[in-house]
Amino acid sequence: MDILLINPPNSGRSIPEDHFGITSVKQIFRGEPLALEELAGNLRDHDVRILDLKVEPDALADELNNRLPDLVGITGVTCEAQTMVKIGAEVKAAGVKTVVVGGIHASNDPEFFNREEIDFIVVGLGKLSFRQLVEKLEMSDDQCQIDGVCRTRPGHKLQLVKRDYALDDLAGEQPPAYELVARYRSHYILEKLQLNMGFVSTAVGCPFRCSFCCIKGQAGGRHLTKAHDQVLRDISLLADIPVIRLIDANTFGNLKQARELGTLLRDSGLGKQFLADVRSDTVVNHPELMALWKEAGLRAVIIGFEEIDDRRLSDMNKANKAAINLESIRILHDLGVTIIGDFIISPDYSENDFQRLADYVETSQIDLPMHTVLTPLPGTEFHQQVQHEITNHDLDYYTLTNAVTRTRLPEETFYALYADLLDSGHREAKL
Protein backbone atom coordinates (compact mmCIF):
# COMPACT_ATOMS: atom_id res chain seq x y z
CA MET A 1 0.00 0.00 0.00
CA ASP A 2 1.15 3.55 -0.78
CA ILE A 3 0.98 5.50 2.50
CA LEU A 4 1.66 9.18 3.17
CA LEU A 5 2.11 10.22 6.80
CA ILE A 6 1.71 13.95 7.50
CA ASN A 7 3.02 16.13 10.31
CA PRO A 8 0.81 19.27 10.23
CA PRO A 9 2.25 22.78 9.93
CA ASN A 10 2.59 25.11 12.90
CA SER A 11 -1.01 26.19 13.21
CA GLY A 12 -1.42 27.54 16.73
CA ARG A 13 -2.61 31.13 17.11
CA SER A 14 -1.64 33.71 19.71
CA ILE A 15 -4.10 35.92 21.61
CA PRO A 16 -1.39 38.38 22.73
CA GLU A 17 -0.17 38.72 19.15
CA ASP A 18 -3.62 38.87 17.53
CA HIS A 19 -5.15 41.28 20.06
CA PHE A 20 -2.27 43.28 21.52
CA GLY A 21 0.65 43.02 19.10
CA ILE A 22 2.80 41.10 21.61
CA THR A 23 4.79 38.75 19.39
CA SER A 24 7.26 37.24 21.88
CA VAL A 25 4.71 34.86 23.40
CA LYS A 26 3.79 32.85 20.28
CA GLN A 27 4.85 29.23 20.58
CA ILE A 28 6.50 27.43 17.66
CA PHE A 29 6.69 23.65 17.79
CA ARG A 30 9.77 22.09 16.20
CA GLY A 31 11.27 18.63 16.32
CA GLU A 32 11.18 15.48 14.29
CA PRO A 33 7.82 13.65 14.05
CA LEU A 34 8.87 10.60 16.04
CA ALA A 35 5.33 9.24 16.21
CA LEU A 36 5.20 9.06 12.41
CA GLU A 37 8.70 7.57 12.23
CA GLU A 38 7.56 4.88 14.67
CA LEU A 39 4.45 4.13 12.60
CA ALA A 40 6.48 3.94 9.40
CA GLY A 41 9.04 1.67 11.04
CA ASN A 42 6.36 -0.97 11.54
CA LEU A 43 5.22 -0.73 7.91
CA ARG A 44 8.46 -1.53 6.11
CA ASP A 45 6.71 -3.88 3.68
CA HIS A 46 4.65 -0.91 2.45
CA ASP A 47 5.63 2.18 0.47
CA VAL A 48 5.62 4.87 3.18
CA ARG A 49 6.56 8.56 2.97
CA ILE A 50 6.63 11.25 5.65
CA LEU A 51 5.73 14.84 4.81
CA ASP A 52 6.73 17.34 7.49
CA LEU A 53 4.67 20.46 6.92
CA LYS A 54 6.35 22.17 9.85
CA VAL A 55 9.43 22.32 7.63
CA GLU A 56 7.64 22.55 4.26
CA PRO A 57 4.31 24.23 5.07
CA ASP A 58 3.26 24.62 1.41
CA ALA A 59 4.34 21.20 0.12
CA LEU A 60 1.11 19.21 0.39
CA ALA A 61 -0.40 20.08 -3.01
CA ASP A 62 2.79 19.22 -4.88
CA GLU A 63 3.14 15.98 -2.93
CA LEU A 64 -0.37 14.91 -3.89
CA ASN A 65 0.09 15.96 -7.50
CA ASN A 66 3.32 14.01 -7.82
CA ARG A 67 1.97 10.80 -6.33
CA LEU A 68 -1.46 10.14 -4.92
CA PRO A 69 -1.30 7.74 -1.96
CA ASP A 70 -3.84 5.06 -1.10
CA LEU A 71 -3.93 6.19 2.51
CA VAL A 72 -3.02 9.35 4.38
CA GLY A 73 -2.28 9.34 8.12
CA ILE A 74 -2.21 12.61 10.08
CA THR A 75 -1.07 13.19 13.65
CA GLY A 76 -1.21 16.29 15.82
CA VAL A 77 -1.70 17.95 19.19
CA THR A 78 -4.76 19.90 20.28
CA CYS A 79 -3.83 23.25 18.70
CA GLU A 80 -3.35 21.40 15.38
CA ALA A 81 -6.63 19.48 15.45
CA GLN A 82 -8.58 21.88 13.22
CA THR A 83 -5.70 21.96 10.73
CA MET A 84 -5.71 18.15 10.68
CA VAL A 85 -9.34 18.24 9.58
CA LYS A 86 -8.51 20.76 6.85
CA ILE A 87 -5.70 18.53 5.61
CA GLY A 88 -8.13 15.62 5.59
CA ALA A 89 -10.52 17.61 3.42
CA GLU A 90 -7.72 18.59 1.03
CA VAL A 91 -6.44 15.06 0.52
CA LYS A 92 -9.99 13.75 0.12
CA ALA A 93 -10.64 16.36 -2.57
CA ALA A 94 -7.46 15.24 -4.34
CA GLY A 95 -8.80 11.69 -4.56
CA VAL A 96 -7.26 9.90 -1.58
CA LYS A 97 -9.56 7.06 -0.54
CA THR A 98 -8.68 6.67 3.14
CA VAL A 99 -7.76 9.27 5.76
CA VAL A 100 -6.68 8.22 9.26
CA VAL A 101 -5.95 10.50 12.21
CA GLY A 102 -4.13 9.80 15.45
CA GLY A 103 -2.05 11.57 18.07
CA ILE A 104 -2.75 12.96 21.50
CA HIS A 105 -5.85 15.01 20.62
CA ALA A 106 -7.43 12.11 18.75
CA SER A 107 -6.67 9.93 21.77
CA ASN A 108 -8.25 12.29 24.30
CA ASP A 109 -11.14 13.64 22.23
CA PRO A 110 -11.84 11.21 19.35
CA GLU A 111 -15.36 12.58 18.81
CA PHE A 112 -13.80 15.81 17.51
CA PHE A 113 -12.69 13.90 14.41
CA ASN A 114 -16.02 12.17 13.83
CA ARG A 115 -16.44 13.98 10.51
CA GLU A 116 -16.79 13.19 6.83
CA GLU A 117 -13.22 14.38 6.13
CA ILE A 118 -11.89 11.49 8.25
CA ASP A 119 -12.38 7.74 7.82
CA PHE A 120 -10.65 6.21 10.85
CA ILE A 121 -9.42 7.41 14.25
CA VAL A 122 -6.56 5.68 16.05
CA VAL A 123 -6.84 6.20 19.80
CA GLY A 124 -3.71 5.91 21.93
CA LEU A 125 -0.60 4.02 20.88
CA GLY A 126 -0.84 3.30 17.19
CA LYS A 127 2.33 1.52 16.11
CA LEU A 128 0.61 -1.87 16.25
CA SER A 129 -3.05 -0.93 15.81
CA PHE A 130 -2.35 1.26 12.76
CA ARG A 131 -0.53 -1.63 11.12
CA GLN A 132 -3.50 -3.88 11.89
CA LEU A 133 -5.76 -1.31 10.23
CA VAL A 134 -3.57 -1.17 7.13
CA GLU A 135 -3.62 -4.97 6.88
CA LYS A 136 -7.42 -5.04 7.11
CA LEU A 137 -7.78 -2.34 4.48
CA GLU A 138 -5.47 -4.24 2.14
CA MET A 139 -7.95 -7.11 2.37
CA SER A 140 -10.75 -4.61 1.52
CA ASP A 141 -12.15 -4.95 5.04
CA ASP A 142 -13.13 -1.31 5.60
CA GLN A 143 -15.58 -2.30 8.35
CA CYS A 144 -12.74 -3.80 10.36
CA GLN A 145 -13.00 -4.18 14.12
CA ILE A 146 -9.75 -3.30 15.88
CA ASP A 147 -9.52 -2.36 19.52
CA GLY A 148 -8.37 1.27 19.80
CA VAL A 149 -9.44 2.10 16.23
CA CYS A 150 -12.86 3.35 15.19
CA ARG A 151 -14.53 4.19 11.92
CA THR A 152 -16.09 7.61 11.81
CA ARG A 153 -19.88 7.87 11.83
CA PRO A 154 -20.73 11.55 11.20
CA GLY A 155 -23.99 12.38 12.91
CA HIS A 156 -23.74 9.35 15.19
CA LYS A 157 -21.66 8.58 18.27
CA LEU A 158 -18.42 6.72 17.67
CA GLN A 159 -18.30 3.03 18.46
CA LEU A 160 -14.90 2.51 20.06
CA VAL A 161 -13.67 -0.62 21.79
CA LYS A 162 -10.94 0.55 24.15
CA ARG A 163 -7.57 -1.08 23.74
CA ASP A 164 -5.85 -2.71 26.70
CA TYR A 165 -2.39 -1.30 26.01
CA ALA A 166 0.47 -3.70 26.66
CA LEU A 167 4.13 -4.09 25.73
CA ASP A 168 3.09 -5.61 22.40
CA ASP A 169 1.69 -2.20 21.43
CA LEU A 170 5.21 -0.76 21.48
CA ALA A 171 6.12 -3.09 18.58
CA GLY A 172 9.72 -2.40 19.53
CA GLU A 173 11.18 -5.08 17.29
CA GLN A 174 11.02 -2.57 14.45
CA PRO A 175 13.01 0.69 14.85
CA PRO A 176 11.70 4.11 13.83
CA ALA A 177 12.12 4.88 10.14
CA TYR A 178 14.50 7.78 10.78
CA GLU A 179 15.66 7.66 7.17
CA LEU A 180 12.29 8.98 5.96
CA VAL A 181 13.03 12.44 7.39
CA ALA A 182 16.66 12.63 6.24
CA ARG A 183 15.93 15.63 4.03
CA TYR A 184 14.54 17.51 7.04
CA ARG A 185 17.25 16.58 9.53
CA SER A 186 19.06 19.94 9.46
CA HIS A 187 15.87 21.61 10.70
CA TYR A 188 15.63 19.49 13.85
CA ILE A 189 17.82 21.55 16.12
CA LEU A 190 17.99 22.75 19.69
CA GLU A 191 17.50 26.37 18.70
CA LYS A 192 19.12 28.03 21.70
CA LEU A 193 22.35 26.12 21.11
CA GLN A 194 22.04 25.46 17.37
CA LEU A 195 22.71 21.80 18.08
CA ASN A 196 21.33 18.96 15.99
CA MET A 197 18.97 16.94 18.14
CA GLY A 198 17.33 13.57 17.58
CA PHE A 199 14.33 12.01 19.31
CA VAL A 200 14.28 8.58 20.94
CA SER A 201 11.57 7.01 23.08
CA THR A 202 12.39 4.83 26.10
CA ALA A 203 8.88 4.70 27.54
CA VAL A 204 5.31 5.78 26.90
CA GLY A 205 2.61 6.98 29.25
CA CYS A 206 3.05 8.11 32.83
CA PRO A 207 2.20 6.53 36.21
CA PHE A 208 1.10 9.87 37.71
CA ARG A 209 -2.25 11.67 37.43
CA CYS A 210 -1.72 15.44 37.26
CA SER A 211 -5.15 16.90 36.53
CA PHE A 212 -3.98 19.19 33.71
CA CYS A 213 -1.93 16.58 31.83
CA CYS A 214 -3.15 14.94 28.62
CA ILE A 215 -0.62 12.07 28.60
CA LYS A 216 -3.11 9.57 30.05
CA GLY A 217 -4.71 9.23 26.61
CA GLN A 218 -1.46 7.94 25.12
CA ALA A 219 -1.53 4.53 26.81
CA GLY A 220 -4.77 4.54 28.76
CA GLY A 221 -3.04 5.59 31.96
CA ARG A 222 -0.35 2.91 31.81
CA HIS A 223 3.44 3.41 31.81
CA LEU A 224 5.25 1.05 29.44
CA THR A 225 9.01 0.85 28.98
CA LYS A 226 10.90 -0.29 25.89
CA ALA A 227 13.52 -3.02 26.00
CA HIS A 228 16.99 -1.64 26.65
CA ASP A 229 18.52 -3.15 23.51
CA GLN A 230 15.84 -1.43 21.43
CA VAL A 231 16.62 1.95 23.03
CA LEU A 232 20.35 1.50 22.40
CA ARG A 233 19.61 0.46 18.81
CA ASP A 234 17.51 3.57 18.18
CA ILE A 235 20.17 5.85 19.65
CA SER A 236 22.81 4.16 17.48
CA LEU A 237 20.72 4.82 14.37
CA LEU A 238 21.15 8.56 15.03
CA ALA A 239 24.90 8.18 14.64
CA ASP A 240 25.66 11.74 13.56
CA ILE A 241 23.37 13.44 16.09
CA PRO A 242 25.22 14.65 19.22
CA VAL A 243 22.19 15.37 21.44
CA ILE A 244 19.36 12.91 22.04
CA ARG A 245 16.06 14.10 23.45
CA LEU A 246 14.44 11.21 25.29
CA ILE A 247 10.92 12.09 24.32
CA ASP A 248 9.16 10.42 27.24
CA ALA A 249 6.64 11.86 29.66
CA ASN A 250 8.76 10.43 32.46
CA THR A 251 12.04 8.71 31.55
CA PHE A 252 12.52 7.70 35.20
CA GLY A 253 8.98 6.49 35.88
CA ASN A 254 10.28 2.94 36.36
CA LEU A 255 13.29 3.19 38.67
CA LYS A 256 14.64 -0.30 38.03
CA GLN A 257 14.50 0.20 34.27
CA ALA A 258 16.06 3.64 34.57
CA ARG A 259 19.02 2.29 36.57
CA GLU A 260 19.62 -0.52 34.10
CA LEU A 261 19.38 1.77 31.09
CA GLY A 262 21.62 4.41 32.68
CA THR A 263 24.28 1.78 33.35
CA LEU A 264 24.11 0.48 29.79
CA LEU A 265 24.36 4.00 28.34
CA ARG A 266 27.31 4.83 30.60
CA ASP A 267 29.16 1.73 29.44
CA SER A 268 28.07 1.84 25.79
CA GLY A 269 30.66 4.25 24.43
CA LEU A 270 27.98 5.94 22.29
CA GLY A 271 29.25 9.37 23.33
CA LYS A 272 25.84 11.03 23.30
CA GLN A 273 24.41 13.78 25.46
CA PHE A 274 20.85 13.41 26.69
CA LEU A 275 17.88 15.58 27.59
CA ALA A 276 15.30 13.77 29.69
CA ASP A 277 12.17 14.45 31.73
CA VAL A 278 12.25 13.76 35.45
CA ARG A 279 10.12 14.56 38.48
CA SER A 280 11.71 16.59 41.25
CA ASP A 281 10.79 14.00 43.89
CA THR A 282 12.66 11.37 41.87
CA VAL A 283 15.76 13.57 41.96
CA VAL A 284 15.46 14.08 45.72
CA ASN A 285 14.68 10.46 46.58
CA HIS A 286 17.24 8.98 44.19
CA PRO A 287 20.18 11.36 43.72
CA GLU A 288 22.45 8.38 42.99
CA LEU A 289 20.32 7.66 39.91
CA MET A 290 20.88 11.20 38.65
CA ALA A 291 24.63 10.84 39.29
CA LEU A 292 24.63 7.61 37.26
CA TRP A 293 22.86 9.29 34.38
CA LYS A 294 25.23 12.24 34.56
CA GLU A 295 28.05 9.77 33.93
CA ALA A 296 26.00 8.32 31.06
CA GLY A 297 25.81 11.72 29.35
CA LEU A 298 22.80 13.43 30.91
CA ARG A 299 23.22 17.07 29.95
CA ALA A 300 19.89 18.54 30.99
CA VAL A 301 16.62 17.57 32.60
CA ILE A 302 13.17 18.96 32.02
CA ILE A 303 11.30 19.20 35.34
CA GLY A 304 7.67 20.13 35.67
CA PHE A 305 7.90 22.30 38.77
CA GLU A 306 4.56 23.77 37.67
CA GLU A 307 4.05 26.01 40.70
CA ILE A 308 5.99 27.49 43.61
CA ASP A 309 3.63 26.90 46.54
CA ASP A 310 1.99 23.79 47.96
CA ARG A 311 -1.60 25.01 47.64
CA ARG A 312 -1.45 25.47 43.90
CA LEU A 313 0.46 22.20 43.48
CA SER A 314 -2.26 20.40 45.41
CA ASP A 315 -4.95 22.01 43.24
CA MET A 316 -3.25 20.45 40.21
CA ASN A 317 -3.10 17.01 41.86
CA LYS A 318 0.64 17.28 41.33
CA ALA A 319 1.48 15.04 44.33
CA ASN A 320 4.58 17.06 45.11
CA LYS A 321 5.82 19.80 47.43
CA ALA A 322 7.55 23.14 46.88
CA ALA A 323 10.33 22.18 49.30
CA ILE A 324 11.10 19.08 47.23
CA ASN A 325 11.35 21.24 44.12
CA LEU A 326 13.96 23.42 45.80
CA GLU A 327 15.97 20.44 47.04
CA SER A 328 15.99 18.89 43.56
CA ILE A 329 17.41 22.13 42.16
CA ARG A 330 20.25 22.00 44.69
CA ILE A 331 21.07 18.38 43.86
CA LEU A 332 21.10 18.97 40.11
CA HIS A 333 23.25 22.08 40.47
CA ASP A 334 25.76 20.05 42.51
CA LEU A 335 25.83 17.41 39.76
CA GLY A 336 26.26 20.00 37.03
CA VAL A 337 23.07 19.01 35.24
CA THR A 338 21.28 21.83 33.43
CA ILE A 339 17.73 22.47 34.63
CA ILE A 340 14.94 23.29 32.19
CA GLY A 341 12.11 24.19 34.54
CA ASP A 342 8.48 24.12 33.43
CA PHE A 343 6.15 26.50 35.25
CA ILE A 344 2.41 26.84 34.72
CA ILE A 345 0.85 30.27 35.00
CA SER A 346 -2.76 30.33 36.10
CA PRO A 347 -5.14 32.80 34.45
CA ASP A 348 -6.02 33.97 37.98
CA TYR A 349 -2.47 35.28 38.54
CA SER A 350 -2.15 38.74 40.06
CA GLU A 351 0.77 41.09 39.45
CA ASN A 352 2.21 39.87 42.75
CA ASP A 353 2.01 36.24 41.54
CA PHE A 354 3.98 37.10 38.41
CA GLN A 355 6.61 38.88 40.50
CA ARG A 356 6.88 36.01 42.98
CA LEU A 357 7.48 33.57 40.13
CA ALA A 358 10.09 35.84 38.53
CA ASP A 359 11.89 36.17 41.87
CA TYR A 360 11.76 32.41 42.45
CA VAL A 361 13.28 31.63 39.05
CA GLU A 362 16.05 34.17 39.59
CA THR A 363 16.98 33.15 43.14
CA SER A 364 16.79 29.41 42.47
CA GLN A 365 18.95 29.82 39.34
CA ILE A 366 16.83 27.77 36.95
CA ASP A 367 19.01 27.54 33.84
CA LEU A 368 16.16 27.74 31.36
CA PRO A 369 12.68 28.52 32.69
CA MET A 370 9.76 27.57 30.47
CA HIS A 371 6.44 29.27 31.22
CA THR A 372 3.11 28.01 29.93
CA VAL A 373 -0.46 29.04 30.68
CA LEU A 374 -2.76 26.62 32.50
CA THR A 375 -4.97 25.25 29.72
CA PRO A 376 -7.97 22.90 30.05
CA LEU A 377 -7.04 20.45 27.30
CA PRO A 378 -9.99 18.30 26.18
CA GLY A 379 -9.91 14.86 27.71
CA THR A 380 -8.18 15.91 30.93
CA GLU A 381 -9.64 15.97 34.42
CA PHE A 382 -9.00 19.71 34.54
CA HIS A 383 -11.10 20.25 31.40
CA GLN A 384 -14.01 18.46 33.05
CA GLN A 385 -13.64 20.61 36.17
CA VAL A 386 -13.63 24.02 34.44
CA GLN A 387 -15.37 23.49 31.10
CA HIS A 388 -18.16 25.86 32.14
CA GLU A 389 -15.53 28.59 32.65
CA ILE A 390 -13.96 28.32 29.18
CA THR A 391 -14.37 31.50 27.16
CA ASN A 392 -12.44 30.49 24.03
CA HIS A 393 -13.31 27.20 22.33
CA ASP A 394 -11.18 27.75 19.20
CA LEU A 395 -8.62 24.93 19.45
CA ASP A 396 -6.08 26.89 17.41
CA TYR A 397 -5.48 28.88 20.61
CA TYR A 398 -4.84 25.81 22.79
CA THR A 399 -1.06 26.23 22.46
CA LEU A 400 -0.40 26.44 26.23
CA THR A 401 0.49 30.11 25.76
CA ASN A 402 -3.05 31.50 25.72
CA ALA A 403 -5.58 31.90 28.51
CA VAL A 404 -8.81 30.29 27.30
CA THR A 405 -10.56 31.03 30.58
CA ARG A 406 -11.08 34.51 32.00
CA THR A 407 -7.97 36.20 33.42
CA ARG A 408 -8.02 37.91 36.80
CA LEU A 409 -6.00 40.84 35.44
CA PRO A 410 -7.00 42.81 32.34
CA GLU A 411 -5.93 40.62 29.41
CA GLU A 412 -3.38 43.08 28.04
CA THR A 413 -1.75 43.39 31.47
CA PHE A 414 -1.71 39.60 31.90
CA TYR A 415 0.04 39.04 28.56
CA ALA A 416 2.47 41.91 29.04
CA LEU A 417 3.60 40.42 32.35
CA TYR A 418 3.73 36.96 30.75
CA ALA A 419 5.91 38.31 27.92
CA ASP A 420 8.23 39.92 30.49
CA LEU A 421 8.68 36.54 32.17
CA LEU A 422 9.56 34.90 28.87
CA ASP A 423 11.97 37.65 27.89
CA SER A 424 13.71 37.44 31.25
CA GLY A 425 14.08 33.68 30.92
CA HIS A 426 15.54 33.98 27.43
CA ARG A 427 18.11 36.57 28.57
CA GLU A 428 19.23 34.43 31.49
CA ALA A 429 19.34 31.06 29.73
CA LYS A 430 22.69 29.37 30.31
CA LEU A 431 22.36 26.14 28.35
Summary of the structure (lengths in Angstrom):
residues: 431
radius of gyration: 21.4
end to end distance: 44.6
largest distance: 62.8
contacts: 1424
relative contact order: 0.12
helix: 42%
strand: 17%
